Amino acid sequence: MFELGGAPKTWDSKTNTVKAGRDTVKLFPGAVVALRELRSEERFKDTLVAAASSTSHRDYAMRCLQMFEVEPGVKMRDVITLKEIYPSSKVKHFRALQAATGLRYDEMLFWDDCNWGNNCAEVERGCPGVVTMKTPDGLTVDKWRQALDKYARTAAARAAQT
């Protein structure tokens, strides 16, 4: 959000893009697939979906959540129920999510597209148990599936230890 040339102003329903200053913002295809599956698939019916962003433009992020559609008539804000959007570290975001939900860190999964730092390593150190997946090219369908598989393997290994 901090890279946008202005506040998000208009949403194009034909392309599901948002105009923000001179910039046109769109969702990564994997994000659309992930949000649709999280909303509609039975296996995710009890899943809480969160957004954690360290942007200093919370208003821009919230506006995008209100504008982007996951599917016709369903906005991102309808799927993402927890929002930790403020300038801070991902560790602080995850600690706040843990406090708000009561979930253990090993019940959480984190995708991160940051290319100028290693938020995944920071979260793994500061919130042991969170399953992380770097997505340097944005969330792709492949990275969505890889992270779900990684989470399932981690959960199975944890269960085998008890």
C-alpha positions in Angstrom: 0.0 0.0 0.0 2.8 2.4 0.7 3.9 2.1 -2.9 0.6 3.3 -4.3 0.5 6.6 -6.0 -2.6 7.6 -4.1 -5.6 6.4 -2.2 -7.7 3.7 -3.9 -10.6 5.5 -5.6 -12.4 3.3 -8.1 -13.1 -0.4 -8.6 -13.5 -1.8 -12.1 -16.0 -4.7 -11.9 -15.1 -6.0 -15.3 -11.4 -6.5 -14.4 -11.7 -6.6 -10.6 -9.0 -4.0 -10.4 -8.7 -0.9 -8.2 -7.4 2.5 -9.5 -5.2 4.3 -6.9 -3.6 7.4 -8.3 -1.8 6.4 -11.5 -1.6 2.8 -10.3 -3.9 -0.1 -11.1 -4.0 -2.7 -8.4 -5.1 -6.3 -8.9 -5.1 -9.5 -6.8 -2.6 -12.2 -7.5 -4.4 -15.2 -9.1 -3.4 -17.5 -6.2 -4.9 -15.0 -3.7 -8.3 -15.2 -5.6 -8.2 -19.0 -5.6 -7.2 -19.1 -1.9 -9.9 -16.7 -0.8 -12.6 -18.6 -2.8 -11.5 -21.9 -1.4 -11.4 -20.5 2.1 -14.9 -19.2 1.7 -16.5 -22.1 0.0 -14.8 -25.4 0.8 -16.1 -27.5 3.7 -12.6 -28.3 5.0 -12.1 -24.6 5.7 -15.5 -23.9 7.4 -13.9 -23.2 10.8 -10.9 -21.4 9.4 -10.2 -17.8 10.5 -8.7 -15.7 7.8 -6.5 -12.7 8.7 -4.6 -10.0 6.9 -1.3 -8.8 8.5 0.3 -5.8 6.8 2.9 -3.3 8.1 1.7 -0.5 5.8 1.5 3.0 7.1 -1.5 3.5 4.9 -4.1 1.5 6.8 -6.9 3.4 5.1 -5.6 2.3 1.6 -5.5 -1.3 2.7 -9.0 -1.2 4.2 -10.4 0.5 1.1 -8.9 -2.3 -1.1 -10.5 -4.9 1.1 -13.8 -3.2 0.7 -13.4 -2.9 -3.1 -11.9 -6.2 -4.4 -14.2 -9.1 -5.1 -13.4 -12.7 -4.4 -16.4 -13.8 -6.4 -19.4 -11.8 -7.6 -21.0 -10.0 -4.7 -18.4 -11.2 -2.2 -15.7 -8.7 -1.2 -12.4 -9.5 0.4 -13.6 -7.9 3.7 -16.3 -10.6 3.8 -13.7 -13.4 3.9 -10.9 -11.7 5.9 -12.3 -11.3 9.4 -9.1 -10.4 11.3 -7.1 -7.4 10.3 -3.7 -6.5 11.8 -2.9 -3.6 9.5 -0.5 -1.0 11.0 3.2 -0.2 10.9 4.9 -2.9 12.9 6.7 -6.2 12.7 5.0 -9.4 11.6 5.8 -10.9 15.1 3.7 -8.2 16.7 0.9 -8.9 14.2 1.0 -12.6 15.0 1.1 -12.0 18.7 -2.0 -9.8 18.3 -3.7 -12.5 16.2 -2.9 -15.1 18.8 -4.3 -12.9 21.6 -7.5 -12.2 19.6 -8.2 -15.8 18.7 -6.6 -18.0 21.3 -5.1 -20.1 18.6 -1.7 -21.7 19.1 1.0 -20.6 16.7 1.2 -24.1 15.3 -2.4 -23.6 14.1 -1.4 -20.7 12.0 -0.1 -20.4 8.4 1.6 -17.4 6.9 2.4 -16.4 3.3 4.7 -13.5 2.7 5.7 -11.7 -0.5 8.2 -9.4 1.0 11.4 -9.1 -1.1 13.4 -6.7 1.1 13.4 -8.7 4.3 12.7 -12.1 5.7 9.4 -11.9 7.5 9.0 -15.6 7.4 12.2 -16.2 9.4 11.2 -13.4 11.8 7.8 -15.0 12.5 9.4 -18.5 12.8 11.8 -17.1 15.5 9.3 -14.9 17.3 6.2 -17.0 17.1 7.5 -20.6 17.1 5.2 -23.1 15.3 3.7 -20.8 12.7 4.0 -22.5 9.3 5.4 -20.0 6.8 5.8 -19.8 3.0 7.7 -17.2 1.1 6.0 -16.0 -2.0 8.5 -13.6 -3.7 6.4 -13.4 -6.8 3.1 -13.0 -5.0 0.7 -15.7 -4.0 0.4 -18.2 -6.8 -1.9 -21.2 -6.8 1.2 -23.4 -6.5 2.5 -21.6 -3.4 -1.0 -21.7 -1.9 -1.1 -25.5 -2.3 2.5 -26.0 -1.2 1.9 -24.2 2.0 -1.3 -26.2 2.7 0.7 -29.4 2.1 3.5 -28.1 4.4 1.0 -27.3 7.1 -0.6 -30.8 6.8 2.8 -32.5 7.1 3.7 -30.4 10.1 0.4 -31.1 11.8 0.7 -34.8 11.1 4.3 -34.9 12.5 3.1 -33.0 15.6 0.2 -35.4 16.1 2.6 -38.4 15.8 4.7 -37.1 18.6 1.8 -37.0 21.1 
